[in-house]
Amino acid sequence: MTGFINYAISHARLTLATLAFLLLAGLVAYQTIPKEAEPDVKVPIIYVQLTQRGISP
């Protein structure tokens, strides 16, 4: 692990260029993903009912 960190520190231009590329690629991907203004999200709901004679809530 320290070898990787030492390589990244000694090659600072490559590290910064890789970071810039990843940020730019992420921004482009975020902009091109289709988004809805009001998406129809189905929330899973589970109803549990238990009955027992002689017991009130």
For each residue, the residues with C-beta under 8 A, 3 or more apart:
1: 4 5
2: 5 6
3: 6 7
4: 1 7 8
5: 1 2 8 9
6: 2 3 9 10
7: 3 4 10 11
8: 4 5 11 12 15
9: 5 6 12 15
10: 6 7
11: 7 8 14 15
12: 8 9 15 16
13: 16 17
14: 11 17 18
15: 8 9 11 12 18 19
16: 12 13 19 20
17: 13 14 20 21
18: 14 15 21 22
19: 15 16 22 23
20: 16 17 23 24
21: 17 18 24 25
22: 18 19 25 26
23: 19 20 26 27
24: 20 21 27 28
25: 21 22 28 29
26: 22 23 29 30
27: 23 24 30 31
28: 24 25 31 32
29: 25 26 32 33
30: 26 27 33
31: 27 28
32: 28 29
33: 29 30
34:
35:
36: 39
37:
38:
39: 36
40:
41:
42:
43:
44:
45:
46:
47:
48:
49:
50:
51:
52: 55
53:
54:
55: 52
56:
57:
